[in-house]
């Protein structure tokens, strides 16, 4: 007993630091690593701390010693003092109120300092003080984005929130214009491919053409195919202002109706873009292949090309389907080879995921007026397979000696780890009520079998999304672990240097190994390239999150016109207070609050995979099909509110 009292006394009134998680109700939790537990902070003891702040806390154990409760003594470091929110004005009040749904308190702005702002404006506000006697902090408006819910407002505020650069500085633009005016078509050591039939295949509205394909028949059984990638690194010298800016951005970002490019448009849409009927510099992978799809030899190097024609995916699909049209023989031959490449890849264990994308049509004011589901067709797959082949072959060329042994050369890889078992198990639980099975001992084979079975079914998109979520995130690294999803031992990103900085790194390193011209490009340390790889991975995730965030805004804005209508959906998730439903018609997620389900009082089962009614004991599982009604949308939170039918 004495020993137990000593332990409790020792742990009483302990001090620690941690990051605070404040709920919307005002109470909070601070995670303490040494105990691997969270300290509960009552609402009146948060001491003006905000979500994500680093705080110093005093805590004590409860009588049973199982739970910890405490108070915030000091804010060591604010996560941020700037917040994006919506301004609410009341003429009878002394203050304007800025509401941000990520923090639990509103920020007050003195009414006399709001002459340039209006009710319902989306604004960037900075906290300037928070006196102890006040429940709310005081702030000042730093920037006004415009009326909340408007297209331009949402884009500009999103870019601010994610720290994404929109415009290029005058210095960057001047450097780009200087490069453009020189148009340095250096023919030194370049293979001239201008007499070979060459074309690009891209989306209808594309302007930055990274890649082109060339093809010619050498004899009755052999074809020469060239995959030509824009030679961006020829124009963008390492360390230049443009290079630094491109590295900082690391990727182009594609919003619905708007592109934030990695390079100024004079380069991305003109000089570096492989436009038709113009001489263009490229970095190419050229190989001979026989009619059985066996690659006979490989060549990598700098080229000069001239695209004969700019095709859209739809035009190429039409040529494949109708078996006639411009360059029919070349296109159909490439299509047949792409089918062989797909078959070989799947035979090798690659996962064949056909993602369906939601595409919106916008009116002149950028309001969504209709949507359609865009599926990968043969034209998409044709391009995809030749890009995959190029990325693999270049990676193998650098990484392997002629005898097949590892070369130990430094390179940047696109790597993909094995999937998270818990997420795969979650996927298994979701699909079982829908009549599907997943073999956890043969995951790849089982997933490919599942993908075939769901093709064309209403639940196809949700299951494909769950498969994607179960997969590890692909990233860049100098440490090669292979690519699980593609089943490639060696893989890189080489084929999109106009819109991905990782590909520029891959270009520079490949050229170094091809020429060993030390005076033109100095090889750096592995730490240097690993840091660049991590930066590109981080920026890629940031861009994906921003794109999804904006797509959700467009989806919510579009679906608003259907309030009061009923729809079919599939249950995709549960929390203690809500059910998440994938609306099949819109391929987007909405939520039903448990308290709004009138047929019974439902609670979350302990396994988190189902809810159960307290009275009738009816159970709803993940994957169950349900009928719901759209009752409201929250534009600020980008939420779709549903109710049970």
Secondary structure as the mmCIF struct_conf table of DSSP 4:
data_model
#
loop_
_struct_conf.conf_type_id
_struct_conf.id
_struct_conf.beg_label_comp_id
_struct_conf.beg_label_asym_id
_struct_conf.beg_label_seq_id
_struct_conf.end_label_comp_id
_struct_conf.end_label_asym_id
_struct_conf.end_label_seq_id
HELX_RH_AL_P HELX_RH_AL_P1 UNK A 2 UNK A 10
TURN_TY1_P TURN_TY1_P1 UNK A 11 UNK A 13
STRN STRN1 UNK A 14 UNK A 22
TURN_TY1_P TURN_TY1_P2 UNK A 24 UNK A 25
BEND BEND1 UNK A 26 UNK A 26
STRN STRN2 UNK A 28 UNK A 32
TURN_TY1_P TURN_TY1_P3 UNK A 33 UNK A 36
STRN STRN3 UNK A 37 UNK A 41
HELX_RH_3T_P HELX_RH_3T_P1 UNK A 43 UNK A 45
BEND BEND2 UNK A 46 UNK A 46
TURN_TY1_P TURN_TY1_P4 UNK A 47 UNK A 48
TURN_TY1_P TURN_TY1_P5 UNK A 51 UNK A 52
STRN STRN4 UNK A 54 UNK A 61
TURN_TY1_P TURN_TY1_P6 UNK A 63 UNK A 64
BEND BEND3 UNK A 65 UNK A 66
STRN STRN5 UNK A 68 UNK A 77
BEND BEND4 UNK A 79 UNK A 79
BEND BEND5 UNK A 81 UNK A 81
STRN STRN6 UNK A 82 UNK A 88
TURN_TY1_P TURN_TY1_P7 UNK A 91 UNK A 92
BEND BEND6 UNK A 93 UNK A 94
STRN STRN7 UNK A 95 UNK A 99
TURN_TY1_P TURN_TY1_P8 UNK A 101 UNK A 102
BEND BEND7 UNK A 103 UNK A 105
HELX_LH_PP_P HELX_LH_PP_P1 UNK A 106 UNK A 106
STRN STRN8 UNK A 107 UNK A 110
HELX_RH_3T_P HELX_RH_3T_P2 UNK A 111 UNK A 113
TURN_TY1_P TURN_TY1_P9 UNK A 115 UNK A 116
TURN_TY1_P TURN_TY1_P10 UNK A 119 UNK A 120
STRN STRN9 UNK A 121 UNK A 129
TURN_TY1_P TURN_TY1_P11 UNK A 132 UNK A 133
BEND BEND8 UNK A 135 UNK A 136
STRN STRN10 UNK A 138 UNK A 147
TURN_TY1_P TURN_TY1_P12 UNK A 148 UNK A 149
HELX_RH_AL_P HELX_RH_AL_P2 UNK A 151 UNK A 162
TURN_TY1_P TURN_TY1_P13 UNK A 163 UNK A 163
BEND BEND9 UNK A 167 UNK A 167
HELX_LH_PP_P HELX_LH_PP_P2 UNK A 168 UNK A 169
HELX_RH_AL_P HELX_RH_AL_P3 UNK A 170 UNK A 182
TURN_TY1_P TURN_TY1_P14 UNK A 188 UNK A 189
STRN STRN11 UNK A 191 UNK A 192
TURN_TY1_P TURN_TY1_P15 UNK A 194 UNK A 195
BEND BEND10 UNK A 196 UNK A 196
STRN STRN12 UNK A 198 UNK A 202
TURN_TY1_P TURN_TY1_P16 UNK A 204 UNK A 205
STRN STRN13 UNK A 211 UNK A 219
TURN_TY1_P TURN_TY1_P17 UNK A 220 UNK A 221
STRN STRN14 UNK A 222 UNK A 230
HELX_RH_AL_P HELX_RH_AL_P4 UNK A 232 UNK A 235
BEND BEND11 UNK A 236 UNK A 236
TURN_TY1_P TURN_TY1_P18 UNK A 238 UNK A 239
BEND BEND12 UNK A 240 UNK A 240
HELX_RH_AL_P HELX_RH_AL_P5 UNK A 241 UNK A 249
STRN STRN15 UNK A 251 UNK A 251
STRN STRN16 UNK A 253 UNK A 255
TURN_TY1_P TURN_TY1_P19 UNK A 256 UNK A 257
STRN STRN17 UNK A 258 UNK A 260
BEND BEND13 UNK A 262 UNK A 263
HELX_RH_AL_P HELX_RH_AL_P6 UNK A 265 UNK A 265
HELX_RH_PI_P HELX_RH_PI_P1 UNK A 266 UNK A 271
BEND BEND14 UNK A 272 UNK A 273
STRN STRN18 UNK A 276 UNK A 276
TURN_TY1_P TURN_TY1_P20 UNK A 277 UNK A 277
BEND BEND15 UNK A 278 UNK A 278
STRN STRN19 UNK A 279 UNK A 290
TURN_TY1_P TURN_TY1_P21 UNK A 291 UNK A 292
BEND BEND16 UNK A 293 UNK A 293
STRN STRN20 UNK A 295 UNK A 306
STRN STRN21 UNK A 307 UNK A 307
BEND BEND17 UNK A 308 UNK A 308
STRN STRN22 UNK A 309 UNK A 312
HELX_RH_AL_P HELX_RH_AL_P7 UNK A 313 UNK A 322
TURN_TY1_P TURN_TY1_P22 UNK A 323 UNK A 323
BEND BEND18 UNK A 325 UNK A 325
TURN_TY1_P TURN_TY1_P23 UNK A 326 UNK A 327
HELX_RH_AL_P HELX_RH_AL_P8 UNK A 328 UNK A 347
TURN_TY1_P TURN_TY1_P24 UNK A 348 UNK A 349
STRN STRN23 UNK A 356 UNK A 362
TURN_TY1_P TURN_TY1_P25 UNK A 364 UNK A 365
BEND BEND19 UNK A 366 UNK A 366
STRN STRN24 UNK A 368 UNK A 375
HELX_RH_AL_P HELX_RH_AL_P9 UNK A 378 UNK A 399
STRN STRN25 UNK A 400 UNK A 400
TURN_TY1_P TURN_TY1_P26 UNK A 402 UNK A 403
BEND BEND20 UNK A 404 UNK A 405
STRN STRN26 UNK A 406 UNK A 406
STRN STRN27 UNK A 413 UNK A 415
STRN STRN28 UNK A 416 UNK A 416
HELX_LH_PP_P HELX_LH_PP_P3 UNK A 417 UNK A 420
HELX_RH_AL_P HELX_RH_AL_P10 UNK A 421 UNK A 432
TURN_TY1_P TURN_TY1_P27 UNK A 433 UNK A 435
TURN_TY1_P TURN_TY1_P28 UNK A 440 UNK A 441
BEND BEND21 UNK A 442 UNK A 442
HELX_RH_AL_P HELX_RH_AL_P11 UNK A 443 UNK A 454
TURN_TY1_P TURN_TY1_P29 UNK A 455 UNK A 456
BEND BEND22 UNK A 457 UNK A 457
TURN_TY1_P TURN_TY1_P30 UNK A 458 UNK A 459
HELX_RH_AL_P HELX_RH_AL_P12 UNK A 460 UNK A 470
BEND BEND23 UNK A 471 UNK A 471
HELX_LH_PP_P HELX_LH_PP_P4 UNK A 472 UNK A 474
STRN STRN29 UNK A 475 UNK A 477
BEND BEND24 UNK A 478 UNK A 479
STRN STRN30 UNK A 483 UNK A 483
TURN_TY1_P TURN_TY1_P31 UNK A 484 UNK A 487
STRN STRN31 UNK A 488 UNK A 488
BEND BEND25 UNK A 489 UNK A 490
BEND BEND26 UNK A 495 UNK A 495
TURN_TY1_P TURN_TY1_P32 UNK A 497 UNK A 499
STRN STRN32 UNK A 500 UNK A 500
HELX_RH_AL_P HELX_RH_AL_P13 UNK A 501 UNK A 515
TURN_TY1_P TURN_TY1_P33 UNK A 518 UNK A 520
HELX_RH_AL_P HELX_RH_AL_P14 UNK A 526 UNK A 559
HELX_RH_3T_P HELX_RH_3T_P3 UNK A 560 UNK A 562
TURN_TY1_P TURN_TY1_P34 UNK A 563 UNK A 564
STRN STRN33 UNK A 566 UNK A 574
BEND BEND27 UNK A 576 UNK A 577
STRN STRN34 UNK A 578 UNK A 583
TURN_TY1_P TURN_TY1_P35 UNK A 584 UNK A 587
STRN STRN35 UNK A 588 UNK A 593
HELX_RH_3T_P HELX_RH_3T_P4 UNK A 594 UNK A 596
TURN_TY1_P TURN_TY1_P36 UNK A 598 UNK A 599
BEND BEND28 UNK A 600 UNK A 600
STRN STRN36 UNK A 602 UNK A 604
TURN_TY1_P TURN_TY1_P37 UNK A 606 UNK A 607
BEND BEND29 UNK A 608 UNK A 609
STRN STRN37 UNK A 610 UNK A 613
TURN_TY1_P TURN_TY1_P38 UNK A 614 UNK A 616
STRN STRN38 UNK A 619 UNK A 621
TURN_TY1_P TURN_TY1_P39 UNK A 622 UNK A 623
STRN STRN39 UNK A 625 UNK A 634
TURN_TY1_P TURN_TY1_P40 UNK A 635 UNK A 638
STRN STRN40 UNK A 639 UNK A 644
#
